[in-house]
Amino acid sequence: MGTPPHSCSGHCNGVSSEDTFKSLVSLRSHYCDANITPKVRAPTKRIKVGWADTQGRRLSMEDQIVIVGTEAYDLVTIFDGHNGTDASIWAGNQISGCFQASLDANLSPDEALAKAFSETNESLRKNNIVGGSTALAVAILDEEMIVANTGDCRMILWKEGGVHRVTRDHKPNDEIEKARVEAQGGTIESNQLSNGAVVYRVNGVLGVARAMGDFSLEPYITASPDIFRLSTLQEGEYFVMACDGLWDVLNDTEVVEICSAYWKDKRDTTHSDLEGVACRLRNAAFSRNSTDNISVVVVTGTNVDSSAVTS
């Protein structure tokens, strides 16, 4: 199964212009260093960012990538909506303002990011936004990085010669999430698909255990994020954040191997290093028959030569 065509700037390495899914797939990618795009609300100061996404085999695009740079921090976010696009679009438009307001109220960065998730979720409720969205946000400050995650988007970090999974997928069959849902009186129901895969859903409805929105499933579904504190990126380090459209078909090690192979044997001259590797990851997931929207962000520090990053 081939990879779909690129619709913005040339093509990604190995992309066929005659792909079977040409009429179904919208592909986008970008490198963020100083330029502003609709996804990049303000240029980043502390990091270099490349992103790529596609609607894939879905009938609509429910993912949102939002990147914001300020004098105090850079904020990189991914939202994976369900039951429509409203929740992910709304959350993407709210999160940075909520984070800034919490910092202005003298909260610590980790407290501010957790409150930004809570206030974004409440704004969905107050404005009667239907559906829901998972959310993954990374705030890069001068001395540390703060990560917040609710749902099954994932962040991995290449550091000190090894891959580290930063976040925990909030799947209904995760032991911690299953115990939490059942303690609230909810249930985790499973269903085996025709291909043999087993799908788990909260109360038989939702395939994630945490998300913004989905208020009809409270208290079983919560928007409360896990919070992680990390040191800033050093030379040779990078992180990848993506929605489950990538992680459903590629594991952490495979993602790092694809990044390493791209940087070691770079033949794609139509993209920056970071945009190119994000495209490579997106296309690999599509080729593995991912049935979901696919959104990928790859990040290094501003003092890192991404062409020298290896594993």
N, C-alpha and C positions, 0 to 999 in steps of 0.2 A: 504494500500500500504506500503510494508516494506521498510526499509532503506537498501541501497546497501552495499556490503562488503568493508572492509578496506583492502588496499593492501600493507601497509607499516609495521606496528608494532602491530601485534595482531588484536584486534577489538575494536570498540567503543561500549559503553554500549547499548545493545539492537539491535545490528547489526546482521542480518541473513546472514549466509554464502551461503544460497540458494536463495538469492533475485532474483526476476523476471528480474531485469535489470543488472544482474551480467556481462553479456557480453558487456554491453553498457557503464558501468560506471567505470571511473578511480578515485579513492579516494586517497587523500594524506593528511597528517597532520604532525605537528611538534611542539615541544616546543623549544623556543629559549632562552637560558640563557647564554651559553658559546660556544655551538657547532655551526659550520657553515654548512649550507645546501645551495643548489643552490638558494633558495629564500632568504637566509640570507647571504648577501654579506660580512658582517663583524659583529661580535657579539655585541649585545647592551650593553650599560653601565648603563643606567638609568632606564630601564624598563625590565619587564619579558613579553614575548610574546608567545602566542600559536596560531597556525593557522591550518585551515583545508579547503580543497577545493574539488570539484568534477566537472567533465565534465557534470554530470547529464544526462538528456535526450537529450541533444544537440549532434550533430554529431561531434563537435570539441570543444576544450577548448580554449576560447578566453580571459579568465581572467589571470591576472598576479599579484602575490604578491611579492613585493621586500622590504627587510628590511636591513638597513645599520646602523651600529654603528660606531661612531667616538669618539675621545676625547672631541669634542665640542658639539655633538648632536647625538641623535638617530633619524632615519627617517624610518617611516613605511608607505608603499604605497600600494594601490590597483588600478589596471587598468582593466577596463571592455571593451574589444574590440568589434567591430562590423564590419561586412563585411570583415572578415578575422582576422588573428592573428597578422599581421605585425605591426599594429599601437601600440597595447598594449605591445608587446615585445620590440619594439624600444623605446617607452616612458619609460618603466621600466628600460631599460639599460642606459637612458640618464639623468633621473631626479636628481639622487644624485650628479652627476658631475656638473650639472648646478647649483644646490643649493650651493655646495661648492664654485664654482667659484664666485657666487654672494656674498657669505659671505666674500670671500677673497678680493672682491672689496669694502669692508666696508659698504655694505648695511645692514640695520637692518634685523633681521630674517624674519619678515613678508614681507618686500620688497623683500628679497632674494628668498623666496618661491614663491611669485607671479611672479618674473622674471624667476625662474626655470620653471614654467609652460609655460610662453611665449616662452622661448628659446627652450624648448623641442618641443613645437608645431612648431616653425620655423624650427627645425631640421627635423621634419617629412616632411615639405614642400620642403626643400632643397634636401632631399634625395628621393623625389617622392614616399613616403610611402603611399600606398592605404588604404582606410577604415578610421576608426577613433577609438577613445577610450575615455571613461569617465576616470576621475582620482580623487583620494582622497589621500591626503598626510598629515601626522601628523609629525611635527618636534618637538622632545622633547629635550628641553635645560635644563640647570640647574635651571633656575628661572621661566620658562614658557613653554607652548606648543603652537605651531602655527599650525593651520589647514587650508588647502586649498582644495577646492572642485570645480570641474566642471563636471556636469552630475548628475546621479542619484545613485551613491554609497552614503552610509549614515554612519554617525558616531553618536552614542549615548553615553552618559556619565552617570554612576551611581555615584551620589554625594549628600551628605547631606540627605540621606534617600529618594531620588527621582530620577527618570530617566529624563534626559534632552537631547533633540535632539539638537545636535550641528549644523549640516549642514541642508541646504534646498535642497530638491530634485529638480533638474532642469528639470522638466517634461514640455512638450509642453503646457499642460492645466493649469500649474501654472500661477496665475494672473500676476505676475511680468514678467515671461518669455513670456507669450502670448502678453503682451503689448509691450515688447521689440522687439519681432519678427515682429509684425504687424507694429510697427513704422519704421522698416527697409524696409517695403514693402512685407514681407513674409506672409504666411498664416499658420493657424493651422487647419488641416483637421482631422475629426474623422471618425472612422469606427467601427461598432458594429459586434463583432464576434458571432459565432454560440452559444457560451455559455452565451451570453448576455453581456459580458464585452465590454467596449468601449475603443478603442485604439486611441490615439492622436498622430499625426505626423507633424513635421515641413515640410511645402510644400508637405505634403502627403508622405514623404520619411522616415524621421528619427524620432525615438521614444524618443529622448532626445533633449533638447533645447541648451545644451552646451556640447562640447566635444573637445578633441584635434583631429586634422585632419579634415576630411570631408570638404575639401577646396572647393568643387563644391557647397556647400551650404552656403558659406560666402556671406553676413555678418550675415545671420540669425542664423547660428551656430557660437558660439564663444568659444574660449578656456579660456577666462578670468575667473579666479576662484573667488569665495567668500573666504574671509580670516577671520579667527576667532583667537582671542588670549585668552588662558585659563591658569589658574594656574596649576601647576604640580600636579600629582596624590598624594593624601594623603592616610593614612591608611583607608582601607575599600572602596576605590574608584577604579573604573575600567572603561575602555571604550571598546566598540565593534564597529568595522568598517566592512562593508560588501558590496558586490555588490547587485544589485536589485534582483538577484536570491533568496536571503534571504528575503528582505523586501517586495517582491511581495506577499508573503504568510504568513509572520509573522510581527505583528506590534511591536512597541517599547516596550510596556508593556509585551507582550508575550516573547520577547527575554530576558528581565530581569527576568521574572518568570522562564524561562528555566535555566538561569545561577544560580539563587538562589536555585532551586530544585537540581541541580547537586552538588553544593557545600554543601548543607545541608545533602544530602543522597548520598554520593559518593561511588559507588560500582565498578567503573571502575578502576582497579589497573594497567592497561597496559599503561596508559598515565599519564603525569603530569596533575595537576589541569587545567592549561590553555589550553593545547592541548585537554584534555578531554571535556571541556565545549565547545570549538570550534567545536569539532566533534559532540557533542550533538546538537548544533545549526544547523550545516550543515545537519545532518540526519533528524532533525525535518522539515527543509524546503523541503527536498526531499520527506519525508512522506506526506507533505501537497501538493504534486504534483506540485512542482516548475518545470517549463519547461525550465529553463535557467541553465547556469553554476552557481555554488554556491561557493563563496569564503568568508571566515570569519576569522577575526583576533580579538583576545581578549588580552587586555593589562592591566597590573597593574604596579605599581612602584616597584623598586627593594627592597624597604623597606617594602613591603606589603606581608603578608602571605595570598596567594590567597585562601587557605583552610578555612580562617576565614572570607572571604568576604561573606556577607549575605545581603539580602534585605527584 
